[in-house]
């Protein structure tokens, strides 16, 4: 929390952290070195067995090896520095004892002992973690070694050589090795520690930077005890930009440093303080919302004492308490939202996070549902006054717009739309009602609308009708809201099976979160709909992952057409959604032509001003049933007419194709047999395909052939491909000898819509499909009734 000091191992806690880090680094090396020593000792035991003469029991020496191995196995689980040093001391004593036992009975024991007495302390020197461990282990080792040497009489020259190796060479070398390695590890640790602190520190204020603050906060939340509380404070210096603009950045930097000082003085050492960026600071403290608010007030007063060239500083604060299960960034976002409200409500103040989502079964919504219950007991129904709830300076009311099943030709549901009403009865324009405000919790208004709509729906809607309830993605994925909404629905006298949750096209939730939430709502019985598919963030991936029961198509899609031919795309889109297992609602039906297109496109439900406008009271269906029935009649009549037009347009091509097939069967060459068909106005090309769908010979181009389709050139040559996957090939093979016309498709030769007229015949080369591709891009051309 403070600026980086010059670090020394004498600082409290730093020496312990250094030794702990050294233990982590040394553990693998110690395991390898000590394991190698065990193996070397076993080799010496084996060598001793090859030497004649009395020897210590082999079992004793193998027992020493076993103890050494167990000590090695104990190292990986050792986290205590003291225990690690003790293992090293015991290891050296057992190893010394094993060497003595192994040398017992030989003629020249010094030949077996002297290498170990010299090499063991030198090799062990770098492995001791602390000088205390080194001094203790070495002293005990040399005490045993000296006692061993003094216990045997040797010639004068032998004694001189032995003591020189042990005392003059072995002991100083081990000391040099240990303290050199210790000094190297210490300097490396200090440099690493200093670099880590530099990377985690804001250079101007000496506080944590954003990255270190977030990392530290996430670690604290992961380790948070079940009953512990933690809160975040987000603060921003008021009018800081004017300070830099008027008095220079040096004055601004000085102010930032003074604010950091004030934070360090007021915030306890165990809490985290960070400069998030610019003039924004954050505090994470181990306390609840009340304690955080008190600290924020103290910080606000302390900052207000700091002078700036034109007066005194002020700062705005937002405070939020951690909620189980959320991430730290969500906590910080809620504190940031409270900070924005503090800014917009006048600055130099502390604002707390908004309360948890209200329970509609508690005040103030208790009155709404208590009234519903009283009405039910009194026997009142739809004639009772609609529920009203005051929100800010308006009353919330419900308007309902009907949705019709086109096949059943009746109302099957109603979308509830929130409206605001002034005290004089005039409506608040939606652009004003739903205008975003920094001080407004949009989710709270969304949840309030659910309570109001559900009570009004109970009063107004038919018992067998669905209620389409709009819901924001952020509300939809909120923890526990599926359970809460179920209680609200049942308290209003409805069942979740009658409610369709219509997820609005808005920010506020990832697709993964919405998919998981949808599964929870379905468990309660709700149906799921996605609104405005085809606009904003809506896309097919979103649908396939959320898997709604109903998709509401944006009104613009009913008017969308294909390039060139201006054929509507709605039929194909509805077919795609049906194949994905989703029912389809078309919104924005405003004309009879659009209603006819919806019926023709096999749409399940329709909604729009033609079928009924939103209103607080439900209007009788009236003539809507007749309008839908008329649309079916128009389509039935038009389908036969459309079929006749299409057939008359393609019949000449069918007749000529049959004549060409007869010519080919008679042995006429391809170019001559297909010449007349290739001369027809709409012919792009004539071709013959073998039984694998590959082209035989060259195609015969027609008047509609295009040489300038440059962008399609890589795929424009039909001889490079096989076409047995095309419907026009498969259908011809299934009905040999019949001339068939396909549905329109996109031609790779011309880049535009086309149809194919094909016929399967048994020619000299085998079964073949003879055909012609016809340009069908001109406006006004009839399309098959199936389209």
ZAMARGU-4260 file (C-alpha; in steps of 0.2 Angstrom, whole numbers, plus 5000, padded with zeros to 4 digits):
<rodrens>
0) 5000/5000/5000 | 5015/5011/5001 | 5029/5016/4990 | 5043/5004/4987 | 5057/5004/5000
5) 5075/4998/4999 | 5073/4980/5004 | 5083/4971/5017 | 5081/4954/5025 | 5080/4963/5042
10) 5063/4970/5038 | 5049/4960/5047 | 5043/4945/5038 | 5055/4947/5023 | 5068/4935/5029
15) 5054/4922/5032 | 5047/4925/5015 | 5064/4923/5008 | 5068/4907/5017 | 5051/4900/5011
20) 5054/4904/4993 | 5072/4896/4995 | 5063/4881/5001 | 5052/4880/4986 | 5067/4882/4974
25) 5079/4870/4984 | 5067/4856/4986 | 5069/4848/4969 | 5088/4850/4970 | 5089/4842/4987
30) 5078/4827/4982 | 5089/4823/4967 | 5106/4826/4977 | 5101/4816/4992 | 5093/4802/4982
35) 5110/4801/4972 | 5119/4800/4989 | 5108/4785/4994 | 5112/4776/4978 | 5131/4780/4980
40) 5130/4773/4998 | 5122/4757/4992 | 5136/4755/4979 | 5149/4757/4993 | 5139/4744/5003
45) 5140/4732/4988 | 5159/4736/4986 | 5162/4732/5004 | 5154/4715/5002 | 5167/4711/4989
50) 5181/4714/5002 | 5187/4700/5013 | 5188/4702/5032 | 5176/4705/5046 | 5162/4718/5043
55) 5147/4725/5052 | 5131/4716/5049 | 5124/4720/5032 | 5106/4723/5039 | 5113/4737/5049
60) 5120/4746/5034 | 5104/4743/5024 | 5094/4750/5038 | 5104/4766/5036 | 5101/4766/5018
65) 5082/4764/5022 | 5082/4778/5034 | 5091/4789/5022 | 5078/4785/5008 | 5064/4789/5020
70) 5071/4806/5024 | 5072/4809/5005 | 5054/4805/5004 | 5049/4816/5018 | 5056/4831/5009
75) 5042/4834/4996 | 5029/4836/5009 | 5040/4848/5020 | 5034/4866/5021 | 5042/4870/5038
80) 5059/4878/5036 | 5064/4871/5053 | 5058/4854/5049 | 5068/4855/5032 | 5084/4859/5042
85) 5081/4845/5054 | 5079/4832/5040 | 5096/4838/5033 | 5105/4837/5050 | 5098/4819/5053
90) 5102/4814/5036 | 5120/4819/5038 | 5122/4810/5055 | 5114/4794/5048 | 5125/4795/5032
95) 5140/4797/5043 | 5135/4782/5054 | 5132/4771/5039 | 5149/4776/5032 | 5158/4771/5048
100) 5148/4754/5049 | 5153/4751/5031 | 5171/4754/5034 | 5172/4743/5050 | 5184/4728/5048
105) 5194/4734/5033 | 5213/4736/5034 | 5213/4754/5028 | 5197/4762/5035 | 5203/4780/5030
110) 5203/4775/5012 | 5184/4772/5014 | 5180/4786/5026 | 5191/4801/5020 | 5182/4805/5003
115) 5165/4805/5012 | 5172/4816/5026 | 5178/4829/5013 | 5165/4828/5000 | 5149/4827/5010
120) 5150/4844/5019 | 5155/4852/5003 | 5141/4845/4993 | 5128/4848/5006 | 5134/4866/5009
125) 5123/4874/4995 | 5108/4864/5001 | 5107/4872/5018 | 5093/4885/5018 | 5100/4896/5032
130) 5117/4899/5040 | 5109/4892/5056 | 5105/4876/5048 | 5123/4875/5040 | 5132/4879/5056
135) 5122/4866/5066 | 5123/4852/5053 | 5141/4855/5049 | 5146/4856/5068 | 5138/4840/5072
140) 5145/4832/5056 | 5163/4838/5060 | 5161/4833/5079 | 5157/4815/5074 | 5171/4815/5061
145) 5184/4822/5073 | 5179/4809/5086 | 5181/4796/5073 | 5198/4802/5068 | 5204/4804/5086
150) 5199/4786/5090 | 5212/4778/5078 | 5231/4780/5079 | 5239/4783/5062 | 5256/4787/5057
155) 5262/4806/5058 | 5261/4809/5039 | 5244/4801/5038 | 5237/4811/5052 | 5244/4827/5044
160) 5236/4823/5027 | 5219/4818/5034 | 5218/4834/5045 | 5223/4844/5030 | 5209/4837/5019
165) 5196/4838/5033 | 5199/4854/5042 | 5209/4865/5030 | 5201/4860/5013 | 5184/4852/5017
170) 5177/4864/5031 | 5183/4881/5022 | 5176/4875/5005 | 5159/4870/5013 | 5158/4887/5021
175) 5163/4897/5005 | 5150/4886/4995 | 5136/4889/5007 | 5138/4908/5010 | 5141/4911/4992
180) 5125/4902/4987 | 5116/4910/5001 | 5121/4927/4995 | 5116/4923/4977 | 5099/4917/4982
185) 5096/4931/4993 | 5100/4944/4980 | 5090/4935/4967 | 5075/4935/4979 | 5077/4953/4983
190) 5078/4958/4965 | 5063/4947/4961 | 5053/4954/4975 | 5057/4972/4970 | 5052/4969/4952
195) 5036/4961/4957 | 5032/4976/4969 | 5037/4988/4955 | 5025/4979/4943 | 5011/4980/4956
200) 5013/4998/4961 | 5007/5014/4954 | 5023/5024/4952 | 5015/5041/4956 | 5006/5037/4972
205) 5015/5021/4978 | 4998/5012/4980 | 4993/4996/4971 | 4990/4997/4953 | 4974/4991/4945
210) 4981/4974/4940 | 4988/4970/4957 | 4973/4976/4965 | 4961/4965/4955 | 4972/4950/4957
215) 4974/4952/4976 | 4955/4955/4977 | 4950/4939/4967 | 4962/4929/4978 | 4954/4936/4994
220) 4937/4932/4988 | 4942/4914/4984 | 4948/4912/5001 | 4934/4921/5010 | 4926/4912/5025
225) 4908/4908/5024 | 4903/4920/5037 | 4915/4934/5032 | 4910/4950/5024 | 4919/4961/5012
230) 4915/4978/5003 | 4922/4989/4990 | 4924/5008/4989 | 4926/5017/4973 | 4930/5035/4973
235) 4933/5048/4960 | 4941/5066/4963 | 4928/5079/4958 | 4932/5091/4944 | 4950/5084/4942
240) 4951/5088/4924 | 4949/5107/4927 | 4963/5106/4939 | 4975/5099/4926 | 4968/5111/4913
245) 4970/5127/4924 | 4985/5124/4934 | 4995/5110/4925 | 4999/5092/4927 | 5011/5095/4941
250) 4997/5102/4952 | 4987/5087/4947 | 5000/5075/4951 | 5003/5083/4968 | 4984/5081/4972
255) 4984/5063/4967 | 4999/5060/4979 | 4990/5069/4993 | 4975/5059/4991 | 4985/5043/4991
260) 4993/5049/5008 | 4975/5052/5015 | 4970/5035/5010 | 4985/5027/5018 | 4982/5036/5034
265) 4964/5032/5036 | 4963/5014/5029 | 4970/5000/5040 | 4985/4990/5034 | 4976/4974/5031
270) 4965/4982/5018 | 4969/4985/5000 | 4970/5002/4992 | 4973/5005/4974 | 4974/5019/4961
275) 4963/5011/4948 | 4968/5024/4935 | 4967/5043/4932 | 4959/5051/4947 | 4950/5035/4952
280) 4954/5025/4968 | 4947/5009/4975 | 4947/5001/4993 | 4943/4983/4997 | 4940/4981/5016
285) 4935/4966/5027 | 4919/4974/5033 | 4900/4975/5029 | 4891/4989/5020 | 4889/4999/5036
290) 4907/4999/5040 | 4912/5003/5022 | 4900/5018/5022 | 4908/5025/5038 | 4925/5023/5031
295) 4920/5031/5015 | 4913/5046/5025 | 4929/5048/5034 | 4939/5047/5018 | 4927/5060/5010
300) 4931/5072/5025 | 4949/5069/5024 | 4950/5073/5006 | 4940/5088/5008 | 4954/5095/5019
305) 4966/5094/5005 | 4969/5111/4997 | 4970/5114/4978 | 4975/5131/4971 | 4957/5137/4969
310) 4950/5130/4985 | 4948/5112/4992 | 4947/5095/4985 | 4931/5085/4985 | 4928/5067/4980
315) 4912/5056/4976 | 4911/5039/4983 | 4901/5023/4978 | 4900/5008/4991 | 4895/4990/4988
320) 4896/4974/4998 | 4901/4958/4991 | 4887/4945/4987 | 4891/4927/4987 | 4894/4919/4970
325) 4898/4935/4960 | 4915/4940/4953 | 4925/4954/4960 | 4922/4964/4944 | 4904/4963/4947
330) 4906/4970/4964 | 4917/4984/4957 | 4904/4988/4944 | 4890/4989/4957 | 4902/5001/4967
335) 4905/5011/4951 | 4886/5012/4948 | 4884/5020/4965 | 4898/5032/4962 | 4890/5038/4946
340) 4874/5041/4956 | 4885/5051/4968 | 4892/5061/4954 | 4875/5065/4946 | 4867/5069/4963
345) 4879/5084/4966 | 4896/5076/4970 | 4906/5077/4986 | 4895/5063/4994 | 4894/5044/4997
350) 4881/5033/4989 | 4878/5015/4993 | 4874/5001/4981 | 4856/4999/4976 | 4846/4986/4987
355) 4845/4968/4981 | 4830/4964/4969 | 4814/4968/4978 | 4802/4954/4983 | 4786/4957/4975
360) 4777/4948/4989 | 4784/4962/5001 | 4780/4980/5002 | 4777/4990/4992 | 4770/4976/4981
365) 4761/4968/4995 | 4747/4980/4992 | 4745/4975/4974 | 4743/4957/4978 | 4733/4959/4993
370) 4721/4969/4982 | 4721/4955/4970 | 4716/4942/4983 | 4703/4954/4990 | 4695/4956/4973
375) 4695/4937/4970 | 4686/4934/4987 | 4674/4948/4982 | 4670/4940/4965 | 4676/4955/4955
380) 4684/4951/4938 | 4691/4961/4924 | 4680/4975/4928 | 4690/4979/4943 | 4702/4994/4942
385) 4719/4989/4935 | 4733/4988/4948 | 4743/5004/4949 | 4760/5007/4956 | 4769/5023/4958
390) 4787/5024/4951 | 4796/5040/4953 | 4783/5053/4948 | 4772/5042/4937 | 4760/5028/4939
395) 4764/5011/4930 | 4750/5003/4920 | 4749/4988/4908 | 4744/4989/4890 | 4741/4972/4881
400) 4743/4968/4863 | 4735/4952/4856 | 4744/4938/4847 | 4734/4927/4835 | 4737/4910/4829
405) 4735/4911/4811 | 4730/4892/4809 | 4717/4893/4823 | 4712/4911/4818 | 4710/4916/4836
410) 4719/4926/4850 | 4731/4914/4859 | 4741/4927/4869 | 4744/4945/4874 | 4761/4954/4876
415) 4761/4965/4891 | 4769/4983/4888 | 4773/4994/4902 | 4766/5012/4901 | 4768/5027/4913
420) 4753/5038/4917 | 4753/5055/4925 | 4741/5059/4938 | 4729/5068/4926 | 4728/5052/4916
425) 4739/5057/4901 | 4752/5044/4896 | 4771/5047/4897 | 4779/5045/4880 | 4790/5029/4880
430) 4805/5039/4874 | 4804/5048/4891 | 4798/5033/4901 | 4812/5022/4896 | 4826/5035/4894
435) 4842/5029/4902 | 4847/5038/4918 | 4863/5036/4927 | 4854/5037/4944 | 4841/5024/4938
440) 4842/5005/4941 | 4835/4999/4925 | 4833/4981/4932 | 4822/4988/4946 | 4810/4995/4934
445) 4810/4979/4924 | 4806/4969/4939 | 4792/4981/4945 | 4784/4979/4928 | 4783/4960/4931
450) 4773/4963/4947 | 4761/4975/4939 | 4758/4965/4923 | 4755/4949/4932 | 4742/4957/4943
455) 4733/4966/4928 | 4734/4950/4918 | 4725/4940/4931 | 4711/4953/4930 | 4710/4956/4911
460) 4716/4941/4901 | 4706/4926/4896 | 4710/4910/4907 | 4717/4900/4892 | 4728/4914/4885
465) 4747/4916/4886 | 4755/4931/4894 | 4771/4937/4885 | 4781/4945/4898 | 4796/4956/4893
470) 4812/4953/4903 | 4829/4961/4901 | 4844/4949/4899 | 4852/4956/4916 | 4836/4952/4925
475) 4834/4935/4916 | 4851/4929/4922 | 4850/4937/4940 | 4854/4924/4953 | 4838/4917/4961
480) 4826/4927/4950 | 4818/4911/4943 | 4812/4906/4960 | 4807/4923/4964 | 4797/4926/4948
485) 4788/4909/4951 | 4782/4915/4968 | 4776/4932/4960 | 4767/4923/4946 | 4758/4911/4959
490) 4754/4925/4971 | 4745/4934/4956 | 4734/4919/4954 | 4743/4912/4938 | 4754/4897/4934
495) 4771/4898/4926 | 4764/4888/4911 | 4754/4902/4906 | 4769/4914/4905 | 4781/4916/4891
500) 4796/4926/4896 | 4801/4937/4881 | 4820/4941/4882 | 4823/4958/4875 | 4836/4963/4863
505) 4848/4972/4875 | 4865/4971/4883 | 4866/4963/4900 | 4870/4945/4899 | 4881/4932/4890
510) 4873/4919/4879 | 4880/4905/4890 | 4872/4914/4906 | 4856/4915/4897 | 4856/4897/4891
515) 4859/4891/4909 | 4845/4903/4915 | 4833/4897/4902 | 4835/4879/4909 | 4830/4885/4926
520) 4815/4894/4921 | 4809/4879/4911 | 4810/4869/4926 | 4797/4880/4934 | 4786/4879/4919
525) 4789/4895/4910 | 4791/4896/4891 | 4805/4906/4883 | 4804/4918/4869 | 4818/4928/4860
530) 4812/4946/4855 | 4817/4955/4839 | 4827/4941/4830 | 4835/4950/4815 | 4840/4966/4824
535) 4854/4972/4835 | 4864/4958/4844 | 4852/4944/4838 | 4859/4930/4828 | 4857/4912/4824
540) 4870/4906/4836 | 4861/4915/4850 | 4845/4906/4846 | 4853/4889/4844 | 4862/4891/4862
545) 4847/4898/4871 | 4835/4886/4862 | 4819/4897/4865 | 4802/4889/4862 | 4796/4904/4852
550) 4806/4917/4841 | 4798/4934/4838 | 4804/4940/4821 | 4808/4959/4819 | 4795/4968/4809
555) 4807/4973/4796 | 4810/4954/4791 | 4792/4953/4784 | 4797/4966/4772 | 4814/4960/4767
560) 4817/4953/4750 | 4830/4944/4740 | 4842/4953/4728 | 4836/4955/4710 | 4820/4946/4711
565) 4813/4954/4726 | 4806/4938/4732 | 4802/4938/4751 | 4814/4929/4762 | 4802/4926/4776
570) 4796/4908/4770 | 4814/4901/4770 | 4818/4909/4787 | 4802/4902/4795 | 4806/4885/4788
575) 4824/4886/4795 | 4817/4890/4813 | 4804/4877/4812 | 4818/4864/4808 | 4827/4870/4823
580) 4811/4866/4834 | 4805/4884/4837 | 4788/4892/4834 | 4788/4909/4825 | 4779/4925/4829
585) 4780/4939/4816 | 4778/4957/4823 | 4774/4973/4815 | 4759/4966/4804 | 4751/4982/4798
590) 4744/4978/4781 | 4733/4965/4773 | 4747/4960/4761 | 4759/4957/4776 | 4746/4946/4784
595) 4744/4936/4768 | 4763/4934/4767 | 4764/4928/4785 | 4750/4915/4781 | 4759/4910/4765
600) 4776/4908/4775 | 4768/4896/4787 | 4771/4908/4802 | 4763/4902/4818 | 4758/4918/4826
605) 4756/4936/4821 | 4756/4952/4830 | 4754/4970/4824 | 4742/4985/4822 | 4732/4977/4809
610) 4727/4963/4822 | 4726/4974/4837 | 4734/4989/4845 | 4741/4989/4863 | 4728/4995/4876
615) 4724/4994/4894 | 4707/4986/4890 | 4706/4971/4878 | 4697/4974/4862 | 4685/4961/4855
620) 4693/4951/4840 | 4679/4958/4829 | 4684/4957/4811 | 4702/4950/4814 | 4696/4932/4812
625) 4688/4937/4795 | 4704/4945/4790 | 4714/4930/4793 | 4702/4919/4785 | 4702/4930/4769
630) 4721/4929/4769 | 4720/4910/4768 | 4707/4911/4754 | 4718/4923/4744 | 4733/4911/4746
635) 4722/4896/4741 | 4716/4905/4725 | 4733/4913/4721 | 4742/4896/4723 | 4733/4888/4709
640) 4735/4904/4698 | 4753/4904/4702 | 4755/4886/4698 | 4747/4889/4681 | 4758/4904/4677
645) 4774/4894/4681 | 4769/4879/4672 | 4764/4889/4656 | 4781/4898/4657 | 4792/4882/4658
650) 4781/4871/4647 | 4790/4876/4631 | 4807/4871/4638 | 4800/4854/4644 | 4793/4850/4627
655) 4809/4855/4618 | 4819/4845/4631 | 4809/4829/4627 | 4812/4832/4608 | 4831/4834/4612
660) 4831/4818/4622 | 4823/4809/4607 | 4836/4816/4596 | 4850/4810/4607 | 4842/4793/4608
665) 4842/4793/4589 | 4861/4796/4588 | 4861/4815/4585 | 4877/4823/4592 | 4874/4833/4608
670) 4877/4851/4600 | 4864/4848/4587 | 4852/4839/4598 | 4852/4854/4611 | 4854/4868/4598
675) 4835/4873/4598 | 4834/4872/4617 | 4850/4882/4619 | 4842/4896/4608 | 4827/4899/4620
680) 4827/4916/4628 | 4830/4911/4646 | 4842/4897/4643 | 4859/4899/4652 | 4866/4883/4646
685) 4861/4865/4641 | 4871/4850/4648 | 4872/4831/4650 | 4877/4823/4666 | 4882/4805/4669
690) 4876/4794/4683 | 4888/4801/4695 | 4882/4819/4691 | 4898/4824/4681 | 4896/4833/4665
695) 4899/4824/4649 | 4907/4835/4636 | 4905/4854/4635 | 4889/4863/4640 | 4880/4872/4626
700) 4878/4891/4631 | 4862/4900/4628 | 4857/4918/4626 | 4857/4921/4645 | 4875/4915/4647
705) 4886/4928/4656 | 4904/4929/4652 | 4907/4944/4664 | 4903/4935/4681 | 4921/4938/4686
710) 4918/4936/4705 | 4912/4918/4702 | 4925/4912/4689 | 4934/4900/4701 | 4917/4890/4702
715) 4909/4894/4686 | 4916/4879/4676 | 4903/4865/4678 | 4915/4852/4671 | 4925/4853/4687
720) 4911/4847/4698 | 4898/4833/4701 | 4880/4838/4703 | 4871/4822/4709 | 4868/4831/4726
725) 4856/4844/4717 | 4837/4841/4718 | 4835/4843/4700 | 4847/4828/4697 | 4839/4817/4711
730) 4821/4820/4705 | 4825/4816/4687 | 4833/4800/4692 | 4818/4795/4702 | 4806/4799/4688
735) 4815/4794/4672 | 4808/4799/4655 | 4799/4814/4663 | 4804/4832/4660 | 4804/4841/4677
740) 4806/4859/4683 | 4815/4862/4699 | 4812/4876/4712 | 4823/4891/4710 | 4841/4891/4716
745) 4857/4901/4715 | 4866/4898/4699 | 4885/4896/4700 | 4886/4900/4681 | 4877/4917/4681
750) 4877/4921/4700 | 4858/4924/4699 | 4842/4914/4703 | 4839/4900/4690 | 4828/4884/4688
755) 4833/4868/4680 | 4823/4858/4668 | 4829/4840/4668 | 4825/4822/4661 | 4834/4806/4664
760) 4836/4794/4649 | 4846/4779/4645 | 4859/4784/4632 | 4872/4774/4623 | 4885/4779/4637
765) 4873/4774/4651 | 4860/4782/4661 | 4861/4801/4660 | 4852/4817/4665 | 4849/4829/4651
770) 4845/4847/4656 | 4845/4866/4654 | 4848/4879/4667 | 4836/4894/4664 | 4839/4912/4670
775) 4825/4916/4683 | 4831/4933/4689 | 4819/4944/4679 | 4806/4953/4690 | 4788/4947/4687
780) 4792/4929/4683 | 4781/4917/4692 | 4789/4906/4705 | 4783/4889/4710 | 4768/4888/4722
785) 4779/4878/4734 | 4790/4894/4736
</rodrens>
